[in-house]
Amino acid sequence: MRAVVFRGKGGPEVIGVENVPDPVPARHEVLVRVRAAALNRADLLQRRGLYPPPPGVRPDVPGLELAGEVSALGEGVTGWRPGDRVMAITAGEAQAELCVVHERMLLRVPERLPFEEAGALPEAGITSHDALFTLGGLRPGTVVLLHAVGSGVATLALQLARAAGATVVGTSRTAQKLDRARALGLDHGILVEKDPPRFAEEVRAITLGEGTPLVLELVGGPYLSEDLAALAPGGRIVVIGTMGGSRAPLDLGLLLQARATLIGTTLRQRPLEEKMRATQAFGREALPLVLAGKVRPIVETVLPLASAREAHERMERNESFGKIVLRTS
């Protein structure tokens, strides 16, 4: 099969597409004929050797999510049949023509959802749903602050939060991305133009001085002190990404004053059973919203597998709104 391969560690120049051995499904695994696989920032970090996959997963073949058709079944699989349209998050190796996935990690792709959109849904959808509701405790009528609102995770989180009746405040360093997010239902957009970033005062003005009970942090270190300043008493900050840096000074006085809870999360390194629970919760609570057309994955660009290097270059320029997807056929 063809697969995206990292020929060493480094920049986009190490990316190639090569023939590699076909994977074979083990017990309770399904072999998926991949039709589309989205790019994630974790793939960029993995390419540089900064985010290795779990043991047993090839470090040179990236990809954390996919959509396609069931091709073959491992021993003991009962819930799926060849030809079923499926999507899933994976621990890696999804940017290839074939990939093995545990049967309980699969979700059924609605017939009207194109593979290109389905391939952009699992990672952003499950991550944002888990961060908003399971970890963040979002409730209808409350406020959530989303950073990097044009990212794949944030565009899904925005729609899920709005569907749950929350008020969404989003930040971006690009006015155009805020405008596009407003078309998805963003209630309040904040343009972050300065370094160090400033947004807490505006969040407090929007919330009439109360602050926000929940922050989904995708930028990381530079934003932490402002997150704490923007937080309502007893609020939560869920750190999903660190695209702006992984280190920051922590003012413990602000942490105490806000009675804040700081939560870090990643799906990839969790035990399989935890990932299964997050997947099934998304399928049960959020996938019906996709079926109803209330939530949809936002796809900026679809490129052929052979253009994986271009996809990485586009993501590194931080110009895209939503997901970049690689099509395998």
Secondary structure, 3 states (H helix, E strand, C coil): CEEEEECCCCCHHHEEEEECCCCCCCCCEEEEEEEEEECCHHHHHHHCCCCCCCCCCCCCCCCCEEEEEEEEECCCCCCCCCCCEEEEECCCCCCECEEEEEHHHCEECCCCCCHHHHCCCHHHHHHHHHHHHHHCCCCCCCEEEECCCCCHHHHHHHHHHHHCCCEEEEEECCHHHHHHHHCCCCCEEEECCCCCCCCHHHHHHHCCCCCEEEEEECCCHHHHHHHHHHEEEEEEEEECCCCCCCCCCCCHHHHHHHCCEEEECCCCCCCHHHHHHHHHHHHHHCHHHHHCCCCCCCEEEEEEHHHHHHHHHHHHHCCCCCEEEEECC
